[in-house]
Structures are given as C-alpha cells and as structure tokens.
Amino acid sequence: MVQADQLCLEAETVSYAILLSRFPNGPAADLFSGLNAALRSLKPSLDRCAKALEAPSASVLDPSRDATAFAFPRAVSWMCLHAGPIAAALAVRADFAAYARESGELLRALSDDGIEVPEAFREHYSVPASTELLDLAAAVVQEGFVERDSTSGRAASVADVLLVGLDGFWLFAAGDRREPSATAADQSIRRG
C-alpha cells in the first residue's frame, strides 16, 4: 500500500501541476494549486511510514508485473491530459472522499483484528480528506455546470476512470499483483 501511495503521490503532484497550467485562472486554479500543495505536504509523512514499515522503494515496482500498482497513476495521468476542469474537479472529489473513507475502514479493520501497525502508518492513513479542498472541488463542479448548463456524462465518466484506478490501488495493497493483460481483461469483464 505504501509503495502504491508513493507512486500515486508522484503522479498526482505532477498531474495537478499540469492541470494548473492548463486551467490557470479562477476556482479551478485554486483547486489544482491547493491539491498539489496538500499532496506535497504529505510526502514526509509517507516517507516516515515507509521507513517504519521497512517498505521497499516504489522504484522497484515493475509495471509489467505489478499493473495494479500503476492503475491509479495511469488514471490520474490520463485525467490531467484529457479532462476539463469540471470533470477533473468531480473526479478529484470522488477520489479523495473514497480514499479517505477506505483508509479509515482499513485502520478500523486492522485495529479490530488486533494487528499492530507503526504509529507512523496510523498517523499517515488517519488524515481525513481536506474539507476545504472537497468544498472547492464541489464549487468548481457547481460553477461549471451552472455556467455551461452542462448535462454531459463526460464529467461522471472521468470520475469513474479515477475510481477504477483507485480500485487497482486497493487490489495492489491487498496483494493482488496482476500483469497488464490480466488487469485489462478483468476490467473489460467488469464493464461488460
């Protein structure tokens, strides 16, 4: 999980910087700038967590063998290049809310099962999603839909892409290491 998070953090900080360069004005710029800063501020905590767990560096992961570890970085990278500000904001809001909820559930399950984890792990994964950033993402979505009177399903489909990537993250964290073709086949079955 920590290795996958290291990959995600790297991809997300770059992706939000790219989104900021694509949409440098208004609430979307505030959102992407805030996301970039918030995630960069998490790196020291994640590094402490990795050290406490003696986790191998994420650089040892091989995308040809550990496709699920790269699922979310692929999704967020695609989003930063193709999504508009509304779709990206909706996807980010869905991702942050789901990730915080699922991390909290993981911590509760570990505690309920009496599994001891380093304090650095508990501290890092108990950080709640920033309500300020969630609210800003919601404002970007609301403003964009009102301004454009958008009824397109595009924004929701981008959120789905990110959530499928997050599913891959959790599969990797659970020890489900798949090769790319197995992952692609599984996703096409789920969609079918």
N, CA, C and O of each residue as an XYZ file, in Angstrom:
768
protein
N       0.833     -1.192      0.000
C       0.000      0.000      0.000
C       0.876      1.253      0.000
O       0.614      2.208     -0.732
N       1.901      1.234      0.818
C       2.785      2.398      0.901
C       3.509      2.604     -0.428
O       3.660      3.735     -0.890
N       3.957      1.505     -1.038
C       4.602      1.632     -2.345
C       3.647      2.236     -3.371
O       4.024      3.137     -4.120
N       2.428      1.744     -3.404
C       1.443      2.276     -4.350
C       1.171      3.743     -4.060
O       1.031      4.543     -4.985
N       1.095      4.103     -2.787
C       0.871      5.508     -2.439
C       2.034      6.386     -2.879
O       1.829      7.527     -3.293
N       3.243      5.867     -2.794
C       4.388      6.641     -3.267
C       4.268      6.909     -4.763
O       4.540      8.020     -5.220
N       3.865      5.901     -5.525
C       3.644      6.100     -6.963
C       2.538      7.114     -7.213
O       2.665      7.998     -8.060
N       1.458      6.974     -6.467
C       0.306      7.874     -6.629
C       0.686      9.313     -6.314
O       0.326     10.231     -7.051
N       1.414      9.509     -5.218
C       1.798     10.861     -4.807
C       2.622     11.540     -5.887
O       2.416     12.714     -6.195
N       3.550     10.798     -6.457
C       4.374     11.356     -7.529
C       3.523     11.720     -8.742
O       3.660     12.809     -9.299
N       2.648     10.811     -9.148
C       1.801     11.068    -10.322
C       0.815     12.206    -10.064
O       0.586     13.041    -10.939
N       0.235     12.240     -8.869
C      -0.762     13.269     -8.578
C      -0.159     14.664     -8.508
O      -0.746     15.607     -9.038
N       0.991     14.822     -7.871
C       1.561     16.165     -7.769
C       1.899     16.716     -9.158
O       1.669     17.893     -9.438
N       2.442     15.863    -10.018
C       2.736     16.297    -11.391
C       1.433     16.575    -12.141
O       1.328     17.569    -12.859
N       0.449     15.702    -11.978
C      -0.821     15.858    -12.694
C      -1.546     17.142    -12.299
O      -2.083     17.841    -13.158
N      -1.564     17.452    -11.009
C      -2.256     18.675    -10.593
C      -1.499     19.918    -11.039
O      -2.111     20.956    -11.287
N      -0.170     19.828    -11.146
C       0.595     20.946    -11.702
C       0.250     21.135    -13.182
O       0.130     22.265    -13.655
N       0.094     20.035    -13.905
C      -0.294     20.126    -15.318
C      -1.698     20.712    -15.446
O      -1.935     21.577    -16.289
N      -2.631     20.242    -14.612
C      -3.985     20.804    -14.646
C      -3.964     22.298    -14.328
O      -4.701     23.075    -14.934
N      -3.123     22.697    -13.382
C      -2.995     24.122    -13.060
C      -2.479     24.899    -14.274
O      -2.943     26.006    -14.547
N      -1.524     24.323    -14.997
C      -1.015     25.032    -16.175
C      -2.067     25.086    -17.291
O      -2.088     26.030    -18.080
N      -2.939     24.072    -17.353
C      -3.999     24.083    -18.362
C      -5.132     25.034    -17.986
O      -5.756     25.636    -18.860
N      -5.398     25.170    -16.687
C      -6.517     25.992    -16.209
C      -5.993     26.935    -15.117
O      -6.238     26.710    -13.931
N      -5.268     27.997    -15.520
C      -4.547     28.839    -14.563
C      -5.371     29.927    -13.877
O      -4.815     30.766    -13.168
N      -6.686     29.922    -14.079
C      -7.500     31.004    -13.520
C      -8.693     30.464    -12.749
O      -9.143     29.339    -12.968
N      -9.189     31.288    -11.848
C     -10.441     31.008    -11.157
C     -10.348     29.893    -10.127
O      -9.258     29.500     -9.712
N     -11.508     29.392     -9.724
C     -11.569     28.364     -8.682
C     -10.835     27.074     -9.064
O     -10.284     26.398     -8.195
N     -10.824     26.731    -10.349
C     -10.110     25.517    -10.761
C      -8.615     25.665    -10.470
O      -7.977     24.721    -10.003
N      -8.062     26.837    -10.740
C      -6.647     27.076    -10.450
C      -6.391     26.954     -8.946
O      -5.391     26.370     -8.529
N      -7.282     27.498     -8.148
C      -7.143     27.382     -6.691
C      -7.183     25.924     -6.253
O      -6.418     25.506     -5.384
N      -8.080     25.157     -6.860
C      -8.200     23.738     -6.520
C      -6.925     22.984     -6.876
O      -6.370     22.286     -6.028
N      -6.450     23.111     -8.117
C      -5.296     22.323     -8.546
C      -4.025     22.757     -7.827
O      -3.167     21.925     -7.531
N      -3.899     24.037     -7.545
C      -2.764     24.521     -6.760
C      -2.837     23.985     -5.330
O      -1.832     23.540     -4.775
N      -4.025     24.030     -4.742
C      -4.211     23.520     -3.378
C      -3.967     22.031     -3.276
O      -3.376     21.560     -2.305
N      -4.421     21.283     -4.278
C      -4.193     19.833     -4.287
C      -2.709     19.516     -4.369
O      -2.208     18.652     -3.649
N      -2.018     20.212     -5.243
C      -0.593     19.991     -5.402
C       0.130     20.257     -4.083
O       0.951     19.450     -3.649
N      -0.173     21.381     -3.451
C       0.489     21.730     -2.186
C       0.137     20.735     -1.080
O       1.009     20.319     -0.318
N      -1.136     20.356     -0.991
C      -1.561     19.420      0.055
C      -0.867     18.073     -0.093
O      -0.429     17.484      0.896
N      -0.767     17.592     -1.312
C      -0.134     16.287     -1.522
C       1.372     16.348     -1.300
O       1.954     15.415     -0.746
N       2.003     17.429     -1.725
C       3.441     17.564     -1.470
C       3.715     17.597      0.026
O       4.748     17.103      0.477
N       2.798     18.176      0.800
C       2.997     18.239      2.258
C       2.867     16.867      2.914
O       3.320     16.682      4.044
N       2.256     15.903      2.227
C       2.110     14.549      2.765
C       3.354     13.683      2.563
O       3.484     12.637      3.200
N       4.262     14.098      1.694
C       5.422     13.265      1.383
C       6.248     12.925      2.618
O       6.596     11.756      2.784
N       6.587     13.874      3.498
C       7.369     13.486      4.684
C       6.663     12.435      5.558
O       7.308     11.527      6.083
N       5.364     12.560      5.708
C       4.603     11.581      6.483
C       4.633     10.206      5.815
O       4.796      9.189      6.489
N       4.478     10.176      4.503
C       4.523      8.914      3.774
C       5.922      8.303      3.843
O       6.062      7.086      3.965
N       6.949      9.136      3.766
C       8.326      8.634      3.884
C       8.569      8.030      5.269
O       9.213      6.987      5.382
N       8.055      8.680      6.334
C       8.184      8.115      7.688
C       7.460      6.777      7.780
O       7.953      5.835      8.402
N       6.308      6.703      7.167
C       5.517      5.479      7.152
C       6.294      4.355      6.451
O       6.366      3.237      6.963
N       6.861      4.646      5.310
C       7.632      3.648      4.557
C       8.838      3.174      5.368
O       9.151      1.984      5.401
N       9.504      4.118      6.014
C      10.679      3.768      6.828
C      10.268      2.889      8.004
O      10.936      1.898      8.298
N       9.179      3.242      8.679
C       8.720      2.459      9.834
C       8.342      1.034      9.438
O       8.519      0.100     10.220
N       7.828      0.874      8.239
C       7.427     -0.451      7.763
C       8.544     -1.177      7.015
O       8.397     -2.331      6.613
N       9.665     -0.471      6.839
C      10.773     -1.003      6.053
C      10.299     -1.431      4.670
O      10.695     -2.471      4.144
N       9.436     -0.593      4.100
C       8.864     -0.863      2.778
C       9.919     -0.624      1.698
O      10.659      0.359      1.752
N       9.984     -1.513      0.733
C      10.903     -1.276     -0.394
C      10.478     -0.019     -1.159
O       9.313      0.376     -1.132
N      11.419      0.581     -1.821
C      11.124      1.771     -2.616
C      10.135      1.434     -3.729
O      10.156      0.334     -4.283
N       9.288      2.376     -4.040
C       8.331      2.186     -5.132
C       9.050      2.032     -6.464
O       8.476      1.508     -7.419
N      10.298      2.482     -6.540
C      11.040      2.388     -7.801
C      11.345      0.938     -8.183
O      11.703      0.676     -9.331
N      11.212     -0.009     -7.250
C      11.456     -1.418     -7.582
C      10.240     -2.058     -8.247
O      10.340     -3.163     -8.780
N       9.104     -1.384     -8.224
C       7.906     -1.955     -8.837
C       8.050     -1.956    -10.358
O       8.592     -1.023    -10.950
N       7.562     -3.006    -10.960
C       7.668     -3.201    -12.395
C       6.269     -3.134    -13.003
O       5.429     -3.980    -12.696
N       6.000     -2.138    -13.865
C       4.649     -2.021    -14.424
C       4.222     -3.234    -15.248
O       3.027     -3.444    -15.458
N       5.177     -4.034    -15.717
C       4.805     -5.226    -16.485
C       4.392     -6.381    -15.572
O       3.785     -7.346    -16.035
N       4.713     -6.291    -14.288
C       4.341     -7.355    -13.344
C       3.365     -6.882    -12.277
O       2.607     -7.684    -11.731
N       3.377     -5.616    -11.981
C       2.552     -5.065    -10.908
C       1.584     -4.026    -11.458
O       1.567     -2.883    -11.003
N       0.788     -4.422    -12.428
C      -0.090     -3.479    -13.118
C      -1.045     -2.774    -12.168
O      -1.349     -1.597    -12.363
N      -1.522     -3.467    -11.152
C      -2.476     -2.840    -10.241
C      -1.847     -1.681     -9.477
O      -2.540     -0.723     -9.133
N      -0.534     -1.754     -9.205
C       0.140     -0.650     -8.508
C       0.136      0.616     -9.346
O       0.166      1.723     -8.808
N       0.100      0.456    -10.652
C       0.170      1.598    -11.558
C      -1.206      2.034    -12.066
O      -1.303      2.965    -12.866
N      -2.256      1.374    -11.611
C      -3.601      1.677    -12.110
C      -4.015      3.115    -11.812
O      -4.508      3.814    -12.698
N      -3.821      3.558    -10.582
C      -4.233      4.919    -10.247
C      -3.312      5.960    -10.896
O      -3.816      6.933    -11.456
N      -1.985      5.796    -10.843
C      -1.150      6.770    -11.553
C      -1.499      6.894    -13.033
O      -1.462      7.993    -13.587
N      -1.842      5.766    -13.686
C      -2.260      5.838    -15.089
C      -3.546      6.655    -15.230
O      -3.668      7.492    -16.124
N      -4.491      6.403    -14.342
C      -5.779      7.096    -14.422
C      -5.625      8.592    -14.195
O      -6.192      9.395    -14.936
N      -4.866      8.969    -13.179
C      -4.714     10.396    -12.879
C      -3.889     11.091    -13.961
O      -4.117     12.264    -14.257
N      -2.937     10.376    -14.550
C      -2.159     10.948    -15.655
C      -3.042     11.177    -16.876
O      -2.930     12.203    -17.546
N      -3.910     10.228    -17.158
C      -4.848     10.396    -18.275
C      -5.763     11.591    -18.004
O      -6.007     12.413    -18.887
N      -6.263     11.672    -16.772
C      -7.178     12.752    -16.424
C      -6.526     14.120    -16.625
O      -7.157     15.035    -17.153
N      -5.267     14.264    -16.209
C      -4.641     15.587    -16.288
C      -4.465     16.048    -17.726
O      -4.406     17.249    -17.992
N      -4.381     15.112    -18.646
C      -4.203     15.482    -20.051
C      -5.509     15.659    -20.813
O      -5.555     16.395    -21.798
N      -6.579     14.987    -20.363
C      -7.795     14.948    -21.164
C      -9.030     15.583    -20.524
O      -9.949     15.989    -21.235
N      -9.065     15.673    -19.224
C     -10.272     16.180    -18.560
C     -10.289     17.702    -18.537
O      -9.248     18.355    -18.468
N     -11.486     18.241    -18.596
C     -11.666     19.663    -18.379
C     -11.703     19.931    -16.874
O     -11.654     18.989    -16.084
N     -11.787     21.186    -16.470
C     -11.746     21.499    -15.045
C     -12.921     20.916    -14.257
O     -12.752     20.502    -13.111
N     -14.092     20.880    -14.855
C     -15.265     20.339    -14.154
C     -15.098     18.841    -13.922
O     -15.298     18.342    -12.814
N     -14.733     18.144    -14.973
C     -14.561     16.693    -14.867
C     -13.436     16.349    -13.895
O     -13.570     15.423    -13.095
N     -12.341     17.081    -13.959
C     -11.221     16.814    -13.049
C     -11.625     17.090    -11.603
O     -11.287     16.317    -10.706
N     -12.342     18.177    -11.375
C     -12.775     18.508    -10.014
C     -13.731     17.451     -9.465
O     -13.616     17.055     -8.305
N     -14.664     16.995    -10.284
C     -15.589     15.949     -9.845
C     -14.837     14.658     -9.543
O     -15.114     13.994     -8.544
N     -13.888     14.302    -10.403
C     -13.102     13.087    -10.199
C     -12.271     13.179     -8.931
O     -12.203     12.226     -8.154
N     -11.639     14.324     -8.723
C     -10.829     14.525     -7.521
C     -11.687     14.414     -6.266
O     -11.293     13.778     -5.289
N     -12.840     15.026     -6.300
C     -13.727     14.969     -5.131
C     -14.137     13.527     -4.838
O     -14.125     13.100     -3.683
N     -14.497     12.784     -5.870
C     -14.887     11.379     -5.690
C     -13.705     10.562     -5.166
O     -13.861      9.740     -4.263
N     -12.531     10.793     -5.737
C     -11.330     10.061     -5.325
C     -10.986     10.344     -3.871
O     -10.810      9.412     -3.086
N     -10.888     11.614     -3.500
C     -10.491     11.962     -2.136
C     -11.484     11.434     -1.108
O     -11.085     10.935     -0.056
N     -12.755     11.540     -1.404
C     -13.771     11.048     -0.466
C     -13.673      9.527     -0.318
O     -13.731      9.009      0.797
N     -13.526      8.813     -1.432
C     -13.438      7.345     -1.383
C     -12.152      6.903     -0.692
O     -12.178      5.996      0.140
N     -11.043      7.527     -1.024
C      -9.750      7.137     -0.444
C      -9.748      7.344      1.069
O      -9.310      6.465      1.812
N     -10.224      8.480      1.525
C     -10.254      8.751      2.974
C     -11.159      7.752      3.688
O     -10.811      7.245      4.755
N     -12.317      7.471      3.100
C     -13.247      6.512      3.701
C     -12.613      5.124      3.775
O     -12.673      4.469      4.815
N     -12.009      4.679      2.682
C     -11.434      3.346      2.634
C     -10.197      3.219      3.520
O      -9.966      2.161      4.107
N      -9.402      4.280      3.626
C      -8.256      4.254      4.529
C      -8.730      4.137      5.977
O      -8.155      3.392      6.771
N      -9.777      4.875      6.308
C     -10.347      4.780      7.656
C     -10.868      3.385      7.950
O     -10.684      2.866      9.051
N     -11.518      2.776      6.965
C     -12.020      1.407      7.139
C     -10.872      0.428      7.328
O     -10.977     -0.501      8.128
N      -9.778      0.625      6.603
C      -8.615     -0.231      6.758
C      -8.050     -0.121      8.169
O      -7.754     -1.135      8.801
N      -7.900      1.096      8.660
C      -7.381      1.278     10.017
C      -8.287      0.625     11.057
O      -7.801      0.006     12.003
N      -9.602      0.759     10.885
C     -10.544      0.113     11.818
C     -10.430     -1.398     11.756
O     -10.447     -2.063     12.792
N     -10.313     -1.954     10.551
C     -10.200     -3.405     10.401
C      -8.913     -3.917     11.050
O      -8.923     -4.946     11.725
N      -7.819     -3.206     10.847
C      -6.557     -3.609     11.469
C      -6.674     -3.570     12.989
O      -6.216     -4.481     13.679
N      -7.283     -2.521     13.499
C      -7.470     -2.385     14.947
C      -8.397     -3.469     15.486
O      -8.103     -4.086     16.510
N      -9.518     -3.704     14.799
C     -10.476     -4.733     15.231
C      -9.849     -6.122     15.255
O     -10.186     -6.953     16.098
N      -8.922     -6.365     14.310
C      -8.256     -7.668     14.255
C      -7.041     -7.746     15.170
O      -6.355     -8.767     15.214
N      -6.776     -6.667     15.899
C      -5.650     -6.656     16.832
C      -4.291     -6.613     16.156
O      -3.285     -6.989     16.756
N      -4.256     -6.158     14.916
C      -2.993     -6.081     14.177
C      -2.327     -4.749     14.517
O      -2.892     -3.676     14.311
N      -1.119     -4.853     15.039
C      -0.389     -3.648     15.402
C       0.335     -3.103     14.177
O       0.965     -3.845     13.424
N       0.231     -1.818     14.001
C       0.936     -1.141     12.918
C       1.725      0.005     13.528
O       1.350      0.530     14.576
N       2.811      0.395     12.880
C       3.593      1.519     13.398
C       2.741      2.789     13.510
O       1.813      3.005     12.730
N       3.072      3.597     14.474
C       2.353      4.857     14.680
C       2.422      5.734     13.429
O       1.463      6.436     13.108
N       3.551      5.693     12.727
C       3.686      6.494     11.501
C       2.638      6.086     10.467
O       2.113      6.936      9.749
N       2.334      4.797     10.389
C       1.301      4.308      9.466
C      -0.064      4.825      9.899
O      -0.832      5.349      9.092
N      -0.348      4.670     11.180
C      -1.642      5.115     11.717
C      -1.825      6.624     11.503
O      -2.899      7.077     11.108
N      -0.778      7.381     11.766
C      -0.863      8.836     11.589
C      -1.102      9.208     10.129
O      -1.951     10.044      9.819
N      -0.346      8.580      9.246
C      -0.466      8.943      7.825
C      -1.843      8.595      7.267
O      -2.448      9.395      6.554
N      -2.328      7.419      7.588
C      -3.577      6.958      6.994
C      -4.827      7.376      7.758
O      -5.941      7.027      7.368
N      -4.648      8.109      8.828
C      -5.828      8.616      9.536
C      -6.106     10.082      9.200
O      -7.048     10.674      9.726
N      -5.292     10.658      8.332
C      -5.506     12.048      7.923
C      -6.791     12.110      7.097
O      -6.895     11.455      6.059
N      -7.765     12.891      7.551
C      -9.024     12.978      6.790
C      -8.840     13.802      5.517
O      -7.914     14.604      5.395
N      -9.739     13.580      4.592
C      -9.722     14.386      3.367
C      -9.965     15.842      3.755
O     -10.777     16.129      4.633
N      -9.272     16.739      3.110
C      -9.409     18.161      3.388
C     -10.802     18.650      2.996
O     -11.164     18.630      1.819
N     -11.569     19.080      3.969
C     -12.910     19.591      3.649
C     -12.812     20.848      2.788
O     -13.681     21.106      1.955
N     -11.765     21.617      2.991
C     -11.589     22.828      2.180
C     -11.415     22.464      0.705
O     -12.020     23.085     -0.168
N     -10.582     21.450      0.431
C     -10.374     21.037     -0.955
C     -11.600     20.338     -1.527
O     -11.927     20.523     -2.699
N     -12.287     19.532     -0.706
C     -13.524     18.891     -1.169
C     -14.574     19.943     -1.513
O     -15.267     19.833     -2.524
N     -14.685     20.967     -0.663
C     -15.647     22.044     -0.923
C     -15.264     22.844     -2.170
O     -16.128     23.236     -2.953
N     -13.971     23.080     -2.344
C     -13.512     23.820     -3.522
C     -13.782     23.007     -4.794
O     -14.191     23.565     -5.813
N     -13.555     21.696     -4.735
C     -13.865     20.838     -5.889
C     -15.350     20.890     -6.204
O     -15.741     20.981     -7.367
N     -16.171     20.833     -5.175
C     -17.622     20.908     -5.382
C     -18.010     22.257     -5.985
O     -18.896     22.322     -6.838
N     -17.362     23.318     -5.554
C     -17.658     24.654     -6.091
C     -17.279     24.745     -7.566
O     -18.008     25.342     -8.358
N     -16.141     24.157     -7.938
C     -15.717     24.158     -9.347
C     -16.754     23.413    -10.187
O     -17.142     23.876    -11.260
N     -17.192     22.272     -9.698
C     -18.190     21.479    -10.428
C     -19.485     22.258    -10.555
O     -20.047     22.369    -11.644
N     -19.960     22.797     -9.438
C     -21.235     23.522     -9.447
C     -21.159     24.745    -10.354
O     -22.069     24.985    -11.148
N     -20.092     25.514    -10.244
C     -19.952     26.713    -11.080
C     -19.897     26.339    -12.558
O     -20.517     26.994    -13.395
N     -19.154     25.288    -12.867
C     -19.027     24.874    -14.260
C     -20.328     24.400    -14.851
O     -20.637     24.720    -15.999
N     -21.103     23.642    -14.093
C     -22.376     23.154    -14.601
C     -23.377     24.293    -14.746
O     -24.154     24.314    -15.701
N     -23.368     25.225    -13.827
C     -24.294     26.356    -13.911
C     -23.927     27.248    -15.094
O     -24.794     27.666    -15.861
N     -22.633     27.534    -15.232
C     -22.195     28.415    -16.318
C     -22.460     27.815    -17.690
O     -22.858     28.526    -18.613
N     -22.247     26.541    -17.828
C     -22.350     25.911    -19.140
C     -23.649     25.152    -19.336
O     -23.929     24.655    -20.427
N     -24.445     25.064    -18.269
C     -25.675     24.287    -18.304
C     -25.388     22.897    -18.872
O     -26.124     22.379    -19.713
N     -24.278     22.308    -18.377
C     -23.803     21.033    -18.907
C     -24.655     19.875    -18.424
O     -24.961     19.769    -17.236
N     -25.031     19.020    -19.338
C     -25.744     17.796    -18.974
C     -24.970     16.575    -19.464
O     -25.477     15.453    -19.434
N     -23.745     16.804    -19.912
C     -22.921     15.722    -20.441
C     -22.520     14.746    -19.349
O     -22.312     15.128    -18.198
N     -22.415     13.497    -19.724
C     -21.945     12.478    -18.800
C     -20.429     12.413    -18.742
O     -19.873     11.566    -18.043
N     -19.753     13.297    -19.468
C     -18.283     13.283    -19.524
C     -17.663     13.447    -18.142
O     -16.729     12.721    -17.800
N     -18.151     14.363    -17.360
C     -17.567     14.594    -16.033
C     -17.687     13.354    -15.169
O     -16.733     12.990    -14.482
N     -18.819     12.708    -15.187
C     -19.007     11.496    -14.391
C     -18.124     10.365    -14.901
O     -17.627      9.567    -14.106
N     -17.922     10.283    -16.215
C     -17.098      9.196    -16.746
C     -15.636      9.369    -16.344
O     -14.940      8.377    -16.130
N     -15.158     10.605    -16.236
C     -13.788     10.839    -15.784
C     -13.658     10.411    -14.321
O     -12.647      9.821    -13.939
N     -14.656     10.699    -13.513
C     -14.642     10.242    -12.121
C     -14.601      8.723    -12.068
O     -13.896      8.150    -11.238
N     -15.341      8.076    -12.935
C     -15.327      6.607    -12.989
C     -13.936      6.079    -13.333
O     -13.496      5.083    -12.758
N     -13.243      6.732    -14.260
C     -11.886      6.320    -14.633
C     -10.977      6.382    -13.411
O     -10.197      5.462    -13.162
N     -11.081      7.468    -12.650
C     -10.242      7.615    -11.461
C     -10.606      6.585    -10.393
O      -9.721      6.044     -9.730
N     -11.888      6.312    -10.222
C     -12.303      5.335     -9.215
C     -11.902      3.914     -9.604
O     -11.582      3.112     -8.727
N     -11.913      3.585    -10.886
C     -11.411      2.281    -11.329
C      -9.908      2.195    -11.040
O      -9.411      1.149    -10.624
N      -9.194      3.295    -11.261
C      -7.773      3.339    -10.913
C      -7.568      3.137     -9.421
O      -6.636      2.447     -9.010
N      -8.427      3.731     -8.614
C      -8.351      3.562     -7.161
C      -8.629      2.108     -6.776
O      -8.022      1.583     -5.843
N      -9.537      1.466     -7.488
C      -9.780      0.028     -7.254
C      -8.493     -0.765     -7.476
O      -8.178     -1.670     -6.705
N      -7.760     -0.427     -8.520
C      -6.482     -1.087     -8.779
C      -5.497     -0.868     -7.651
O      -4.768     -1.782     -7.263
N      -5.477      0.354     -7.122
C      -4.627      0.670     -5.978
C      -4.931     -0.280     -4.820
O      -4.022     -0.859     -4.226
N      -6.224     -0.435     -4.504
C      -6.604     -1.281     -3.374
C      -6.324     -2.749     -3.660
O      -5.989     -3.497     -2.741
N      -6.454     -3.179     -4.910
C      -6.093     -4.562     -5.258
C      -4.609     -4.805     -4.996
O      -4.232     -5.832     -4.430
N      -3.776     -3.861     -5.407
C      -2.345     -3.994     -5.161
C      -2.061     -4.006     -3.667
O      -1.283     -4.829     -3.186
N      -2.692     -3.093     -2.931
C      -2.487     -3.024     -1.482
C      -2.878     -4.333     -0.803
O      -2.303     -4.705      0.220
N      -3.860     -5.027     -1.379
C      -4.313     -6.306     -0.816
C      -3.439     -7.477     -1.272
O      -3.682     -8.621     -0.888
N      -2.427     -7.191     -2.087
C      -1.525     -8.235     -2.528
C      -1.900     -8.878     -3.840
O      -1.311     -9.892     -4.217
N      -2.862     -8.319     -4.546
C      -3.294     -8.855     -5.836
C      -2.446     -8.225     -6.932
O      -2.760     -7.143     -7.428
N      -1.377     -8.906     -7.303
C      -0.458     -8.388     -8.323
C      -0.787     -9.042     -9.644
O      -0.700    -10.261     -9.790
N      -1.161     -8.229    -10.593
C      -1.554     -8.746    -11.903
C      -0.688     -8.158    -12.984
O      -0.174     -7.045    -12.870
N      -0.540     -8.931    -14.032
C       0.138     -8.428    -15.218
C      -0.856     -7.576    -15.991
O      -2.064     -7.744    -15.823
N      -0.378     -6.664    -16.835
C      -1.295     -5.761    -17.537
C      -2.428     -6.447    -18.282
O      -3.564     -5.978    -18.225
N      -2.155     -7.535    -18.975
C      -3.227     -8.174    -19.746
C      -4.301     -8.741    -18.828
O      -5.483     -8.697    -19.167
N      -3.911     -9.273    -17.675
C      -4.893     -9.804    -16.730
C      -5.744     -8.679    -16.165
O      -6.950     -8.840    -15.983
N      -5.124     -7.550    -15.888
C      -5.863     -6.410    -15.362
C      -6.841     -5.888    -16.399
O      -7.997     -5.611    -16.079
N      -6.391     -5.753    -17.632
C      -7.267     -5.244    -18.695
C      -8.432     -6.190    -18.926
O      -9.565     -5.747    -19.113
N      -8.165     -7.481    -18.914
C      -9.237     -8.454    -19.126
C     -10.257     -8.379    -18.002
O     -11.463     -8.445    -18.241
N      -9.764     -8.238    -16.765
C     -10.674     -8.144    -15.627
C     -11.544     -6.895    -15.721
O     -12.739     -6.947    -15.433
N     -10.947     -5.769    -16.125
C     -11.723     -4.527    -16.225
C     -12.771     -4.615    -17.329
O     -13.877     -4.097    -17.174
N     -12.433     -5.268    -18.442
C     -13.426     -5.370    -19.516
C     -14.564     -6.279    -19.105
O     -15.700     -6.064    -19.528
N     -14.295     -7.287    -18.296
C     -15.359     -8.158    -17.793
C     -16.258     -7.360    -16.849
O     -17.482     -7.478    -16.912
N     -15.657     -6.551    -15.976
C     -16.449     -5.745    -15.035
C     -17.342     -4.768    -15.773
O     -18.480     -4.540    -15.360
N     -16.844     -4.182    -16.867
C     -17.643     -3.215    -17.607
C     -18.736     -3.898    -18.423
O     -19.799     -3.321    -18.653
N     -18.472     -5.138    -18.864
C     -19.387     -5.852    -19.740
C     -20.621     -6.226    -19.046
O     -21.505     -6.838    -19.645
